[in-house]
């Protein structure tokens, strides 16, 4: 089923894209959440008329994401954890822990946007990549310290 996206949908496309999706996905997810509209002849013509407005909206969103990424690039998250005698962590620091720390600092990010390849299991400073938007990432520093 061909639909026109009215919002950016991860893994599907950007605002204003004409994409082909499964009918059930369109009926049960995209249409109820107003993320897309059916690609009828009238809607396609209307889309071409609105294409300029959508391009401006897309550019504004990208600028917002870039400014948010700049803020995140300057962030350092400090965490203290219990360690064994040879300075190895009991447990590990995962993306949920990083997400909670960022949330306590006032940054609201989804857990799946924290791109942590493996849980952190050592003391020290680590770099963690965050996906802010499509093709926009930020890198924060996570410092793991000994809990006294």
C-alpha angles and dihedrals in degrees: 000000000000116000136173113229114230092184134027110271118196113244091007109064152278132291111294097017119140105224138172114233136164113279093235092052090051095045098042103035117011101042099044092050092045091239093130144011130214115271101237122157092261093048092049091054090046089049093057089051091050095042092098092052091048091051090054092048090049091050092050091050091050091050090050091049092049092051090047089049090052090054091049093049090065094050124110117191116203122198131176120211137176113260136193124242092273092052098257119140122250098233119342144267112254136180092274090058091049090047092052091049091050091047091053088053090054100260115126111205132156115247092238090059091064103090103203109160095198133001114270110251103169138069118251140057121325134180118230123191119219125197106223096174142324107324091352119108136167131200123218130187117238116196117196113199136183115267110234 
